[in-house]
Amino acid sequence: MISAALLSDLESCQRRGYYSRDWLPRRLHPTELTRQAIYKTLCGSEENTIGEVAGSAVMELCANVGLDLVDTGHLYDVGLHHAAIADLVATWARERLGRDIGVPGDQDIGNHVWESSCLCQPAAARLVRIVLVDHFSDERTLAESRSWFTLGEIAVYGCPMDVYLVCLGQSRGGKRHSAWSKGLLHPRNRQVRFKRQASKIEGFKETWVPIWREDHQEISRETWLGQMERDGVLQDLTKSFTVEPLSPFHRMEALGAIQRKADTLSSLTALPDPSYSACDWPRPCPFRSVCFAPARVTPKDLGFRLRVGE
């Protein structure tokens, strides 16, 4: 089995690819945990309260897998915080994508099987990705459009892909700082509003109280999202672009690269040397605890989860 995640791990560090081939991270970064919950809910839930289901999926993953926290913060509070974010993002995504959402089927690539990491709209023959980011930039957009998670999937399935970037804001103390998670509440009429970064909203006064979404479930998700849109912050925190199918030449080139890299990964029998420059950037490697243990250990020794059977 090969996937965009395994190819990315192999390219960042052969040792990481070697471990990822057989082992899943012991815990999940809050952003990845939130993404998995949203994907699972969009594919499996037909309920109108999809946001509530997504929030519950976050808490279930927190309990069964756990959070890999770089920032300080109480685990339960951080989990509840991201559950509230998943509630809103899943509701927003359902409104834009509809109910016809699934996961592309596995595809044979030479002697290997490609396992998709994206979503799809079967009726429209389109692939879909939802990417949760800290901030927008031209560099991030370009990187996402050329990653294995995009080009690899397009090469395998021969379909265009719609990529939705959702900006959650900076993470401090385990919490995200954007309108997905915080707002301003009027102390008397209990109206929630959001402040633009670029300009001041007329009518704001110091009496408006900063609030976290998870602390105010009496404010419906529809009210919260509707006010985000009216204040203009929803448009500021989401963007999308389409990556068209590859030309026949570039598709064959990409499929050949996938097969060769998969062959390399399956042929690794001895523990490869580490790539120290990739241990903590652009995101900490989930296997760094194995590599930097005082003595030689295996992922099994530190409680990592076997990939087989997942």
C-alpha positions as CSV (number, residue, x, y, z in Angstrom):
1,M,0.0,0.0,0.0
2,I,1.3,3.4,-1.0
3,S,-0.1,6.9,-0.3
4,A,0.7,10.6,-0.6
5,A,1.6,10.6,3.1
6,L,4.1,7.8,2.7
7,L,5.7,9.4,-0.3
8,S,6.0,12.7,1.5
9,D,7.5,11.0,4.6
10,L,10.0,9.1,2.4
11,E,11.1,12.2,0.6
12,S,11.6,14.2,3.9
13,C,13.6,11.4,5.6
14,Q,14.1,7.8,4.5
15,R,14.0,6.7,8.1
16,R,10.6,8.4,8.6
17,G,9.4,6.6,5.5
18,Y,10.7,3.3,6.8
19,Y,8.9,3.7,10.1
20,S,5.7,5.1,8.5
21,R,5.5,2.1,6.3
22,D,4.5,-0.1,9.3
23,W,3.6,2.3,12.1
24,L,1.1,5.1,12.7
25,P,1.9,8.0,14.9
26,R,1.4,7.4,18.6
27,R,-0.6,10.6,18.8
28,L,-2.0,13.1,16.3
29,H,-1.2,16.8,16.0
30,P,-4.4,18.7,16.7
31,T,-4.7,20.0,13.1
32,E,-4.4,16.5,11.7
33,L,-6.8,15.1,14.2
34,T,-9.3,17.8,13.3
35,R,-8.9,17.1,9.6
36,Q,-9.4,13.4,10.0
37,A,-12.6,14.1,12.0
38,I,-14.0,16.4,9.4
39,Y,-13.2,14.0,6.5
40,K,-14.8,11.1,8.4
41,T,-17.9,13.1,9.1
42,L,-18.3,14.5,5.5
43,C,-18.1,10.9,4.1
44,G,-20.2,9.1,6.7
45,S,-22.8,11.4,8.1
46,E,-26.1,12.2,6.4
47,E,-27.4,14.1,9.4
48,N,-28.3,17.7,9.3
49,T,-26.3,18.2,12.5
50,I,-23.0,17.3,10.8
51,G,-21.2,19.9,12.9
52,E,-22.2,18.1,16.1
53,V,-21.0,14.8,14.6
54,A,-17.7,16.3,13.6
55,G,-17.1,17.7,17.1
56,S,-17.9,14.3,18.6
57,A,-15.5,12.6,16.2
58,V,-12.7,15.0,17.4
59,M,-13.3,14.0,21.0
60,E,-13.4,10.3,20.1
61,L,-10.0,10.6,18.4
62,C,-8.7,12.4,21.4
63,A,-9.8,9.6,23.6
64,N,-8.7,6.7,21.3
65,V,-5.5,8.1,19.8
66,G,-4.5,11.2,21.7
67,L,-3.1,14.6,21.0
68,D,0.5,15.3,20.2
69,L,0.9,18.8,21.7
70,V,3.8,21.1,21.0
71,D,2.2,24.0,22.7
72,T,1.3,23.9,26.4
73,G,-2.3,23.4,27.3
74,H,-4.7,21.1,29.1
75,L,-5.4,18.1,26.9
76,Y,-9.2,18.1,27.4
77,D,-9.5,21.9,26.9
78,V,-7.4,21.7,23.6
79,G,-9.6,18.8,22.4
80,L,-12.8,20.6,23.2
81,H,-11.4,23.7,21.5
82,H,-10.7,21.8,18.2
83,A,-14.0,20.0,18.5
84,A,-15.8,23.4,18.3
85,I,-13.7,24.3,15.3
86,A,-14.5,21.0,13.5
87,D,-18.2,21.7,14.2
88,L,-18.0,25.0,12.3
89,V,-15.7,23.9,9.5
90,A,-17.6,20.7,8.8
91,T,-20.9,22.6,8.6
92,W,-19.3,25.2,6.3
93,A,-17.9,22.4,4.1
94,R,-21.2,20.5,3.8
95,E,-22.9,23.7,2.6
96,R,-20.4,24.1,-0.2
97,L,-19.8,20.4,-1.1
98,G,-23.2,18.9,-0.5
99,R,-23.9,15.4,0.6
100,D,-22.3,13.6,-2.4
101,I,-18.9,13.1,-0.8
102,G,-16.9,10.0,-0.6
103,V,-13.3,8.5,-0.8
104,P,-11.8,7.4,-4.1
105,G,-11.3,3.7,-4.3
106,D,-7.9,2.0,-4.2
107,Q,-5.9,1.9,-7.5
108,D,-3.2,-0.5,-8.7
109,I,0.1,1.3,-9.5
110,G,2.4,-1.4,-10.9
111,N,3.0,-3.9,-8.1
112,H,1.6,-1.5,-5.5
113,V,-1.9,-0.2,-4.4
114,W,-2.6,3.5,-4.0
115,E,-4.7,4.4,-1.0
116,S,-6.2,7.8,-1.5
117,S,-5.8,10.6,1.1
118,C,-8.4,12.9,-0.4
119,L,-12.2,13.2,-0.9
120,C,-14.2,13.0,-4.1
121,Q,-17.5,14.0,-5.6
122,P,-18.3,10.9,-7.6
123,A,-21.2,12.5,-9.6
124,A,-19.0,15.4,-10.7
125,A,-15.9,13.2,-11.2
126,R,-13.8,15.6,-9.1
127,L,-11.4,15.2,-6.3
128,V,-11.6,17.4,-3.2
129,R,-9.1,18.4,-0.5
130,I,-9.7,20.5,2.6
131,V,-6.4,21.8,4.0
132,L,-6.3,23.4,7.4
133,V,-3.6,26.1,7.6
134,D,-2.2,28.6,10.0
135,H,-2.2,31.4,7.4
136,F,-2.4,32.1,3.7
137,S,0.5,32.8,1.5
138,D,1.4,32.4,-2.2
139,E,4.1,29.9,-1.2
140,R,1.7,27.7,0.7
141,T,-0.8,27.7,-2.2
142,L,2.0,26.7,-4.6
143,A,3.3,24.0,-2.2
144,E,-0.2,22.5,-1.8
145,S,-0.9,22.5,-5.6
146,R,2.4,20.6,-6.2
147,S,2.4,18.2,-3.3
148,W,1.9,14.4,-3.6
149,F,-1.5,15.0,-1.8
150,T,-2.6,16.9,-4.9
151,L,-0.5,15.9,-7.9
152,G,-0.2,12.3,-6.8
153,E,-4.0,12.0,-6.5
154,I,-4.6,13.7,-9.8
155,A,-2.1,11.5,-11.5
156,V,-3.7,8.3,-10.1
157,Y,-7.3,9.1,-10.8
158,G,-7.0,11.5,-13.8
159,C,-9.6,13.9,-12.3
160,P,-9.4,17.6,-11.5
161,M,-9.1,18.5,-7.8
162,D,-10.7,21.4,-5.9
163,V,-8.5,22.4,-3.0
164,Y,-10.1,24.4,-0.1
165,L,-7.7,26.2,2.2
166,V,-9.2,27.0,5.6
167,C,-7.2,29.4,7.8
168,L,-7.5,28.5,11.5
169,G,-5.2,31.2,12.7
170,Q,-2.0,30.9,14.8
171,S,-1.8,28.3,17.5
172,R,-0.9,29.6,21.0
173,G,-1.2,27.6,24.1
174,G,-2.9,24.8,22.2
175,K,-5.7,27.1,20.9
176,R,-6.3,28.7,17.5
177,H,-6.8,32.4,17.2
178,S,-9.3,33.3,14.5
179,A,-13.0,33.7,14.0
180,W,-13.4,29.9,13.8
181,S,-12.7,29.8,17.5
182,K,-13.2,33.2,19.0
183,G,-15.4,36.3,18.7
184,L,-16.8,39.3,20.5
185,L,-20.0,39.2,22.5
186,H,-22.2,42.2,23.4
187,P,-22.8,42.1,27.1
188,R,-26.5,43.1,26.8
189,N,-28.0,41.8,23.6
190,R,-25.7,38.8,23.4
191,Q,-24.9,39.4,19.8
192,V,-21.6,38.0,18.5
193,R,-19.4,39.9,16.1
194,F,-16.0,39.6,14.6
195,K,-13.2,42.1,14.0
196,R,-11.5,42.4,10.7
197,Q,-7.8,42.5,10.7
198,A,-7.6,45.1,8.0
199,S,-10.1,47.6,9.3
200,K,-12.2,48.5,12.3
201,I,-15.9,47.6,12.3
202,E,-18.1,50.5,13.0
203,G,-19.9,50.2,16.3
204,F,-17.3,48.3,18.2
205,K,-16.7,49.5,21.8
206,E,-14.6,48.3,24.6
207,T,-17.6,46.8,26.3
208,W,-17.7,43.9,23.8
209,V,-16.3,40.8,25.6
210,P,-13.9,38.4,23.9
211,I,-15.2,34.8,24.0
212,W,-14.2,31.3,22.9
213,R,-16.6,29.3,20.7
214,E,-16.5,26.2,23.0
215,D,-17.7,28.2,25.9
216,H,-20.8,29.5,24.2
217,Q,-22.7,26.6,22.7
218,E,-25.9,28.6,23.2
219,I,-24.9,30.5,20.1
220,S,-25.9,28.2,17.2
221,R,-23.4,27.3,14.6
222,E,-25.7,28.8,12.0
223,T,-25.7,32.1,13.9
224,W,-21.9,32.0,14.3
225,L,-21.2,31.2,10.7
226,G,-23.8,33.7,9.4
227,Q,-22.2,36.5,11.4
228,M,-18.7,35.5,10.2
229,E,-20.0,35.9,6.6
230,R,-21.7,39.2,7.3
231,D,-18.6,40.7,9.0
232,G,-16.5,39.5,6.0
233,V,-14.2,37.2,8.0
234,L,-15.5,34.0,6.5
235,Q,-14.3,35.1,3.1
236,D,-10.9,36.2,4.6
237,L,-10.4,32.8,6.2
238,T,-11.2,30.5,3.3
239,K,-10.0,30.3,-0.3
240,S,-10.1,27.7,-3.0
241,F,-8.4,26.8,-6.3
242,T,-8.7,24.1,-8.9
243,V,-5.8,22.0,-10.2
244,E,-6.6,20.5,-13.6
245,P,-5.7,17.0,-14.7
246,L,-2.1,16.5,-15.9
247,S,-1.1,16.2,-19.5
248,P,-0.6,12.6,-20.7
249,F,3.2,13.1,-20.5
250,H,3.3,14.5,-17.0
251,R,0.8,12.0,-15.8
252,M,2.9,9.1,-17.0
253,E,6.0,10.8,-15.4
254,A,4.2,11.1,-12.1
255,L,2.9,7.5,-12.1
256,G,6.4,6.3,-12.9
257,A,7.8,8.3,-10.0
258,I,5.2,6.9,-7.7
259,Q,6.0,3.3,-8.7
260,R,9.8,3.8,-8.3
261,K,9.4,5.5,-4.9
262,A,7.1,2.8,-3.8
263,D,9.7,0.2,-4.9
264,T,12.3,2.0,-2.9
265,L,10.1,2.1,0.2
266,S,9.3,-1.6,0.0
267,S,12.9,-2.5,-0.5
268,L,14.2,-0.8,2.7
269,T,15.2,-3.7,5.0
270,A,17.7,-2.0,7.3
271,L,17.1,1.1,9.3
272,P,18.2,4.1,7.1
273,D,20.3,7.0,8.4
274,P,18.3,9.9,9.9
275,S,17.8,13.3,8.1
276,Y,18.3,15.6,11.0
277,S,17.3,18.7,9.1
278,A,13.8,17.3,8.7
279,C,13.3,16.3,12.4
280,D,11.5,19.5,13.4
281,W,10.8,21.4,10.2
282,P,8.4,22.2,8.7
283,R,6.5,20.2,11.3
284,P,8.0,17.9,14.0
285,C,8.4,14.3,12.8
286,P,6.1,12.0,14.8
287,F,9.0,9.5,15.2
288,R,11.5,11.9,16.7
289,S,11.0,10.3,20.1
290,V,12.2,7.0,18.6
291,C,15.3,8.5,17.0
292,F,16.3,10.6,20.0
293,A,15.7,8.0,22.7
294,P,18.8,7.5,25.0
295,A,19.2,3.9,23.6
296,R,18.1,2.2,20.3
297,V,14.4,1.5,20.5
298,T,11.6,0.7,18.0
299,P,8.2,2.3,17.5
300,K,6.7,-0.7,19.3
301,D,8.7,0.0,22.4
302,L,7.2,3.5,22.6
303,G,3.6,2.6,22.0
304,F,3.2,3.4,18.3
305,R,0.2,1.8,16.5
306,L,0.7,-0.8,13.9
307,R,-0.6,0.2,10.5
308,V,-1.8,-3.3,9.6
309,G,-5.5,-3.6,10.3
310,E,-6.2,0.2,10.5
